[in-house]
Structure formats: structure tokens, C-alpha cells
Amino acid sequence: MQNRPVTTLFMLISVDGKISTGDTDVMDVDMDYKKIAGVRDGLSQYYEIEKTTDSYFIITGAVMTKKCESLNMNNRTDEPVKVPANCIIVDNTHLQEAGIHYLLKKFNSLTVVTVNKIHPAKNIQSKNVQIITYDKKIDFPHLFKKLKNDFGIESLTIQSGGTLNATLMRNGMIDRISLVIAPCLIGGTDTASLIGGESLHTQEDLMGIKALQLKKCTVLENSYLHITYDVINETNIV
């Protein structure tokens, strides 16, 4: 048995694999899809499926502080609806104290993973805040083992951006994929995709590709799809 949580990458994507509607922080699928005829009518299905994901999820500070209406936790002044989930957030410089307080109101607990020795989370006095600090670079295999062994987390949903998704994928740390596919095409070379990071360059780099085994494909209403895969983390080149 693996010594880390079982992980599921859960994302809302376009048919061409985009997880944002553009290449700037003001663009965001949560808000923008609601404005587009042919896309908005089925969007609520994604949020219903999201409610069935793991009680622990991992995300980045960059995602949580995008300068769009639905996010930017540092500037939110509304009273959030409490979500019965526990947020693990990878962040060095994006979150401010106001954003941390907002997230504490929104989720049951907040775990900040950082290399920033003076991260503002260190100023928060709350039993619901945990801080995991690394020296220069976050060691994700070590982190995931710690989450299981020290925090007792058996399963974890990944809802981060393309860069972290790529890091975890290349390290064989994603076990399942759960994708809600919106019926639209976005395009854009610089628009974030499900898996970002550095491109592969050589034939030897093919070892970084992960094959998938389809588990289920559900046709939702309004031309949406929900597709789940198991990830085959042992890559074999023939």
C-alpha cells in the first residue's frame, strides 16, 4: 500500500483542456462560463459533483487570489458560506492575513505549505491553522507522506493549477482523474491547461507521460460530460 493519500485530480475543463478562460488573473471559468449561452445552463452540475469530492483538498495561493470576482480571497468582505472541507494551500507570497481569515471562515481547517519563513499565516492564532514549512523547495513526495502519516489523510482531491498538476503528475502522485468537461472551446497558447509545466523535449522524456484507463463516462445535461480515469503511473516504452 502506498505511503500517501489516494489522490484525485478534479477539474472543470473545456473540450480543448483549458482550465481558465484566458491568460490573465481577471479571467476565470467560475464567473465567465456563467456569461456564455450554451455553457452556463449546465454549469451547476460541476458544483454538485464537487460536493462529492474528498473532505481534504489541495490548491495554490495563486489560484485562491486571482484578481477575479469569484476569488481574490485577500479582498473578500462578504461572509462566506461554510463548506465542510479542509483546505491545504501551497503558497509563498500570495495570501495575506485577510485572505487567511476569510478561508478560515469558509473551511473547517487550513493547512499552509510554504517556503516563506515569515508567511502571514504564522501571525494567525487559531487551532484550525497548520503550517508546514520547507527550506527552499517544497518536497511534494515528503509532503504527501506527511499528510497521511501525521494528519491521517487517506484521500485527497487536487484542485490546483496546471503547474502544480504537472509537478504531481510527473512524480507519479496522481492516482485518479475526474473531469467535468464544459461544451466549449477556448484556445490560447498561454491559457492554462489541465497539465502545464515544462514541455517534453526528447524521446527519453516520453517516460514522463502517464497513460490513463477509462473508468466511467457520464453524459450530463446541456452537453456536459463527466469522465473518470485511473492513472497508470508506471510508464513503459515499447
BAGUVEX-796668 format. One record per residue (C-alpha): residue in one letter; x, y, z. Coordinates in Angstrom, 3 decimals, padded with zeros to 6 digits. Example, Ala and Ser with C-alpha at 12.3 -4.5 7.8 and 13.67 -1.06 7.14 Angstrom:
BEGIN
<r vofi="a" u="012.300" v="-004.500" w="007.800"/>
<r vofi="s" u="013.670" v="-001.060" w="007.140"/>
REM end
This chain:
BEGIN
<r vofi="m" u="000.000" v="000.000" w="000.000"/>
<r vofi="q" u="001.356" v="003.427" w="-000.926"/>
<r vofi="n" u="002.513" v="005.635" w="001.927"/>
<r vofi="r" u="000.488" v="008.712" w="000.927"/>
<r vofi="p" u="-003.165" v="009.643" w="000.384"/>
<r vofi="v" u="-005.024" v="008.320" w="-002.626"/>
<r vofi="t" u="-005.287" v="011.369" w="-004.874"/>
<r vofi="t" u="-007.873" v="012.513" w="-007.388"/>
<r vofi="l" u="-007.305" v="015.412" w="-009.760"/>
<r vofi="f" u="-010.742" v="017.036" w="-010.078"/>
<r vofi="m" u="-011.162" v="019.901" w="-012.526"/>
<r vofi="l" u="-013.610" v="021.722" w="-014.753"/>
<r vofi="i" u="-012.129" v="021.946" w="-018.245"/>
<r vofi="s" u="-013.111" v="022.987" w="-021.742"/>
<r vofi="v" u="-013.119" v="020.457" w="-024.587"/>
<r vofi="d" u="-009.618" v="021.661" w="-025.522"/>
<r vofi="g" u="-008.357" v="021.134" w="-021.975"/>
<r vofi="k" u="-008.300" v="024.725" w="-020.699"/>
<r vofi="i" u="-008.883" v="025.408" w="-017.004"/>
<r vofi="s" u="-009.157" v="029.181" w="-017.438"/>
<r vofi="t" u="-010.854" v="031.420" w="-019.983"/>
<r vofi="g" u="-007.735" v="033.493" w="-020.649"/>
<r vofi="d" u="-004.145" v="034.256" w="-019.710"/>
<r vofi="t" u="-004.701" v="036.935" w="-017.038"/>
<r vofi="d" u="-005.888" v="036.792" w="-013.422"/>
<r vofi="v" u="-009.176" v="038.534" w="-014.223"/>
<r vofi="m" u="-010.253" v="035.583" w="-016.374"/>
<r vofi="d" u="-011.871" v="032.670" w="-014.541"/>
<r vofi="v" u="-014.155" v="029.827" w="-015.608"/>
<r vofi="d" u="-016.361" v="030.040" w="-012.499"/>
<r vofi="m" u="-017.516" v="033.537" w="-013.409"/>
<r vofi="d" u="-017.018" v="033.590" w="-017.160"/>
<r vofi="y" u="-018.887" v="030.382" w="-018.003"/>
<r vofi="k" u="-021.988" v="031.877" w="-016.348"/>
<r vofi="k" u="-021.999" v="034.581" w="-019.029"/>
<r vofi="i" u="-021.839" v="032.307" w="-022.079"/>
<r vofi="a" u="-025.002" v="030.970" w="-023.705"/>
<r vofi="g" u="-024.693" v="027.237" w="-024.340"/>
<r vofi="v" u="-022.294" v="026.837" w="-021.409"/>
<r vofi="r" u="-023.952" v="028.456" w="-018.393"/>
<r vofi="d" u="-027.047" v="026.244" w="-018.286"/>
<r vofi="g" u="-025.159" v="023.073" w="-017.348"/>
<r vofi="l" u="-022.505" v="024.612" w="-015.109"/>
<r vofi="s" u="-024.313" v="023.835" w="-011.841"/>
<r vofi="q" u="-023.696" v="020.125" w="-012.426"/>
<r vofi="y" u="-019.992" v="020.686" w="-011.828"/>
<r vofi="y" u="-020.663" v="022.174" w="-008.391"/>
<r vofi="e" u="-022.944" v="019.288" w="-007.478"/>
<r vofi="i" u="-020.213" v="016.789" w="-008.362"/>
<r vofi="e" u="-017.667" v="018.883" w="-006.452"/>
<r vofi="k" u="-019.709" v="018.350" w="-003.288"/>
<r vofi="t" u="-018.934" v="014.612" w="-003.523"/>
<r vofi="t" u="-015.134" v="015.036" w="-003.533"/>
<r vofi="d" u="-012.789" v="014.339" w="-000.601"/>
<r vofi="s" u="-013.052" v="016.343" w="002.606"/>
<r vofi="y" u="-009.405" v="017.376" w="002.142"/>
<r vofi="f" u="-008.299" v="019.203" w="-000.983"/>
<r vofi="i" u="-005.083" v="020.878" w="-002.109"/>
<r vofi="i" u="-004.925" v="024.142" w="-004.050"/>
<r vofi="t" u="-002.455" v="027.003" w="-004.554"/>
<r vofi="g" u="-002.376" v="030.536" w="-003.221"/>
<r vofi="a" u="-002.061" v="031.762" w="-006.801"/>
<r vofi="v" u="-005.435" v="030.229" w="-007.660"/>
<r vofi="m" u="-007.103" v="031.492" w="-004.475"/>
<r vofi="t" u="-006.001" v="035.093" w="-005.039"/>
<r vofi="k" u="-006.726" v="035.517" w="-008.750"/>
<r vofi="k" u="-007.940" v="039.057" w="-009.419"/>
<r vofi="c" u="-011.398" v="037.997" w="-010.483"/>
<r vofi="e" u="-014.786" v="038.476" w="-008.902"/>
<r vofi="s" u="-015.227" v="034.958" w="-007.540"/>
<r vofi="l" u="-011.784" v="034.556" w="-005.983"/>
<r vofi="n" u="-009.194" v="037.052" w="-004.639"/>
<r vofi="m" u="-009.594" v="035.900" w="-001.044"/>
<r vofi="n" u="-007.423" v="038.776" w="000.183"/>
<r vofi="n" u="-010.101" v="041.322" w="-000.747"/>
<r vofi="r" u="-013.331" v="039.473" w="000.045"/>
<r vofi="t" u="-015.557" v="041.301" w="002.512"/>
<r vofi="d" u="-018.637" v="039.073" w="002.347"/>
<r vofi="e" u="-019.497" v="036.452" w="004.937"/>
<r vofi="p" u="-018.669" v="033.115" w="003.276"/>
<r vofi="v" u="-020.944" v="030.102" w="003.283"/>
<r vofi="k" u="-019.251" v="027.434" w="005.398"/>
<r vofi="v" u="-018.034" v="024.477" w="003.341"/>
<r vofi="p" u="-017.451" v="021.166" w="005.174"/>
<r vofi="a" u="-013.973" v="020.750" w="003.727"/>
<r vofi="n" u="-010.350" v="021.139" w="004.786"/>
<r vofi="c" u="-008.094" v="023.296" w="002.635"/>
<r vofi="i" u="-004.398" v="022.556" w="002.088"/>
<r vofi="i" u="-002.928" v="025.552" w="000.312"/>
<r vofi="v" u="000.512" v="025.765" w="-001.288"/>
<r vofi="d" u="001.550" v="029.384" w="-001.004"/>
<r vofi="n" u="004.655" v="031.527" w="-000.609"/>
<r vofi="t" u="003.681" v="035.138" w="-001.279"/>
<r vofi="h" u="000.071" v="035.366" w="-002.496"/>
<r vofi="l" u="-002.039" v="035.037" w="000.641"/>
<r vofi="q" u="-002.353" v="037.920" w="003.072"/>
<r vofi="e" u="-003.732" v="037.821" w="006.617"/>
<r vofi="a" u="-007.155" v="038.958" w="005.422"/>
<r vofi="g" u="-007.275" v="036.100" w="002.946"/>
<r vofi="i" u="-006.288" v="033.578" w="005.603"/>
<r vofi="h" u="-009.042" v="034.793" w="007.932"/>
<r vofi="y" u="-011.560" v="034.515" w="005.095"/>
<r vofi="l" u="-010.503" v="030.941" w="004.317"/>
<r vofi="l" u="-010.781" v="030.024" w="007.996"/>
<r vofi="k" u="-014.386" v="031.181" w="007.940"/>
<r vofi="k" u="-015.073" v="029.248" w="004.746"/>
<r vofi="f" u="-013.440" v="025.883" w="005.562"/>
<r vofi="n" u="-013.121" v="023.653" w="008.622"/>
<r vofi="s" u="-009.342" v="023.937" w="008.670"/>
<r vofi="l" u="-006.459" v="025.484" w="006.761"/>
<r vofi="t" u="-003.022" v="023.966" w="006.240"/>
<r vofi="v" u="-000.463" v="026.301" w="004.651"/>
<r vofi="v" u="002.523" v="024.719" w="002.889"/>
<r vofi="t" u="005.284" v="027.232" w="002.231"/>
<r vofi="v" u="008.979" v="028.051" w="001.971"/>
<r vofi="n" u="008.296" v="031.551" w="003.292"/>
<r vofi="k" u="009.684" v="031.769" w="006.835"/>
<r vofi="i" u="007.612" v="034.893" w="007.514"/>
<r vofi="h" u="004.387" v="033.781" w="005.867"/>
<r vofi="p" u="001.436" v="035.782" w="007.311"/>
<r vofi="a" u="-000.194" v="032.518" w="008.435"/>
<r vofi="k" u="002.382" v="032.473" w="011.215"/>
<r vofi="n" u="000.624" v="035.501" w="012.728"/>
<r vofi="i" u="-002.724" v="033.741" w="012.988"/>
<r vofi="q" u="-003.577" v="032.307" w="016.381"/>
<r vofi="s" u="-006.050" v="029.528" w="015.649"/>
<r vofi="k" u="-006.170" v="025.819" w="016.339"/>
<r vofi="n" u="-007.577" v="025.414" w="012.816"/>
<r vofi="v" u="-004.393" v="026.677" w="011.129"/>
<r vofi="q" u="-001.454" v="024.369" w="010.473"/>
<r vofi="i" u="001.794" v="025.476" w="008.822"/>
<r vofi="i" u="004.232" v="023.144" w="007.071"/>
<r vofi="t" u="007.474" v="024.901" w="006.152"/>
<r vofi="y" u="010.217" v="023.754" w="003.786"/>
<r vofi="d" u="013.632" v="025.352" w="003.371"/>
<r vofi="k" u="013.992" v="026.204" w="-000.313"/>
<r vofi="k" u="011.639" v="023.978" w="-002.280"/>
<r vofi="i" u="008.528" v="022.059" w="-001.333"/>
<r vofi="d" u="009.195" v="018.328" w="-001.357"/>
<r vofi="f" u="005.833" v="017.035" w="-002.532"/>
<r vofi="p" u="006.526" v="013.302" w="-002.051"/>
<r vofi="h" u="007.576" v="014.102" w="001.544"/>
<r vofi="l" u="004.579" v="016.398" w="001.995"/>
<r vofi="f" u="002.066" v="013.787" w="000.860"/>
<r vofi="k" u="003.592" v="011.165" w="003.145"/>
<r vofi="k" u="003.354" v="013.648" w="006.000"/>
<r vofi="l" u="-000.281" v="014.374" w="005.228"/>
<r vofi="k" u="-001.068" v="010.682" w="005.602"/>
<r vofi="n" u="001.217" v="009.758" w="008.497"/>
<r vofi="d" u="000.911" v="012.909" w="010.635"/>
<r vofi="f" u="-002.533" v="014.188" w="009.654"/>
<r vofi="g" u="-004.261" v="010.879" w="008.952"/>
<r vofi="i" u="-005.435" v="011.944" w="005.485"/>
<r vofi="e" u="-006.312" v="008.848" w="003.477"/>
<r vofi="s" u="-007.690" v="010.552" w="000.366"/>
<r vofi="l" u="-007.059" v="013.955" w="-001.167"/>
<r vofi="t" u="-008.580" v="015.927" w="-004.032"/>
<r vofi="i" u="-006.235" v="018.045" w="-006.155"/>
<r vofi="q" u="-007.777" v="021.286" w="-007.444"/>
<r vofi="s" u="-004.688" v="023.323" w="-008.225"/>
<r vofi="g" u="-003.336" v="024.997" w="-011.350"/>
<r vofi="g" u="-001.594" v="023.477" w="-014.328"/>
<r vofi="t" u="001.923" v="023.954" w="-012.953"/>
<r vofi="l" u="001.364" v="022.061" w="-009.714"/>
<r vofi="n" u="-000.740" v="019.492" w="-011.551"/>
<r vofi="a" u="002.262" v="018.851" w="-013.803"/>
<r vofi="t" u="004.656" v="018.523" w="-010.873"/>
<r vofi="l" u="002.441" v="015.973" w="-009.170"/>
<r vofi="m" u="001.767" v="014.096" w="-012.405"/>
<r vofi="r" u="005.447" v="013.825" w="-013.340"/>
<r vofi="n" u="006.181" v="012.484" w="-009.855"/>
<r vofi="g" u="003.517" v="009.794" w="-010.159"/>
<r vofi="m" u="001.418" v="011.297" w="-007.392"/>
<r vofi="i" u="-001.971" v="011.450" w="-009.124"/>
<r vofi="d" u="-003.991" v="008.243" w="-008.909"/>
<r vofi="r" u="-007.298" v="009.246" w="-010.462"/>
<r vofi="i" u="-008.638" v="011.890" w="-012.824"/>
<r vofi="s" u="-012.179" v="013.257" w="-012.532"/>
<r vofi="l" u="-013.023" v="015.793" w="-015.220"/>
<r vofi="v" u="-016.188" v="017.738" w="-015.854"/>
<r vofi="i" u="-015.983" v="018.857" w="-019.480"/>
<r vofi="a" u="-017.803" v="022.028" w="-020.452"/>
<r vofi="p" u="-019.111" v="022.223" w="-024.037"/>
<r vofi="c" u="-016.832" v="024.969" w="-025.283"/>
<r vofi="l" u="-013.536" v="025.678" w="-026.984"/>
<r vofi="i" u="-011.272" v="028.392" w="-025.541"/>
<r vofi="g" u="-007.860" v="028.172" w="-027.190"/>
<r vofi="g" u="-004.861" v="030.360" w="-026.483"/>
<r vofi="t" u="-001.239" v="029.268" w="-026.279"/>
<r vofi="d" u="-000.771" v="030.986" w="-022.923"/>
<r vofi="t" u="-004.125" v="029.992" w="-021.418"/>
<r vofi="a" u="-003.688" v="027.485" w="-018.582"/>
<r vofi="s" u="-004.393" v="023.847" w="-019.356"/>
<r vofi="l" u="-005.092" v="020.886" w="-017.101"/>
<r vofi="i" u="-001.410" v="019.923" w="-017.143"/>
<r vofi="g" u="001.104" v="022.729" w="-017.593"/>
<r vofi="g" u="004.763" v="022.895" w="-016.667"/>
<r vofi="e" u="007.700" v="022.351" w="-018.963"/>
<r vofi="s" u="007.154" v="020.647" w="-022.289"/>
<r vofi="l" u="008.806" v="017.352" w="-023.131"/>
<r vofi="h" u="011.853" v="017.700" w="-025.391"/>
<r vofi="t" u="013.312" v="014.292" w="-026.215"/>
<r vofi="q" u="012.293" v="010.700" w="-026.796"/>
<r vofi="e" u="013.626" v="009.889" w="-023.339"/>
<r vofi="d" u="011.127" v="012.374" w="-021.904"/>
<r vofi="l" u="008.295" v="010.112" w="-023.041"/>
<r vofi="m" u="008.748" v="008.396" w="-019.676"/>
<r vofi="g" u="007.020" v="011.449" w="-018.215"/>
<r vofi="i" u="003.746" v="010.664" w="-019.994"/>
<r vofi="k" u="001.073" v="008.898" w="-017.948"/>
<r vofi="a" u="-001.392" v="006.607" w="-019.687"/>
<r vofi="l" u="-004.985" v="006.588" w="-018.442"/>
<r vofi="q" u="-007.547" v="003.823" w="-018.055"/>
<r vofi="l" u="-011.127" v="004.937" w="-018.558"/>
<r vofi="k" u="-013.383" v="004.039" w="-015.638"/>
<r vofi="k" u="-016.586" v="005.889" w="-016.435"/>
<r vofi="c" u="-018.029" v="008.421" w="-018.844"/>
<r vofi="t" u="-021.326" v="010.021" w="-017.898"/>
<r vofi="v" u="-023.274" v="012.192" w="-020.303"/>
<r vofi="l" u="-024.701" v="015.067" w="-018.271"/>
<r vofi="e" u="-027.351" v="017.578" w="-019.245"/>
<r vofi="n" u="-026.682" v="020.536" w="-021.560"/>
<r vofi="s" u="-023.866" v="018.722" w="-023.436"/>
<r vofi="y" u="-021.604" v="018.406" w="-020.361"/>
<r vofi="l" u="-019.591" v="015.237" w="-019.708"/>
<r vofi="h" u="-018.130" v="013.731" w="-016.534"/>
<r vofi="i" u="-015.168" v="011.449" w="-017.254"/>
<r vofi="t" u="-013.127" v="009.482" w="-014.701"/>
<r vofi="y" u="-009.837" v="007.685" w="-015.267"/>
<r vofi="d" u="-007.329" v="005.697" w="-013.293"/>
<r vofi="v" u="-003.758" v="006.895" w="-013.873"/>
<r vofi="i" u="-001.187" v="004.282" w="-014.844"/>
<r vofi="n" u="001.834" v="005.708" w="-013.052"/>
<r vofi="e" u="004.274" v="003.028" w="-014.294"/>
<r vofi="t" u="005.193" v="004.231" w="-017.791"/>
<r vofi="n" u="006.509" v="001.549" w="-020.148"/>
<r vofi="i" u="008.063" v="002.407" w="-023.513"/>
<r vofi="v" u="007.830" v="-000.342" w="-026.144"/>
REM end
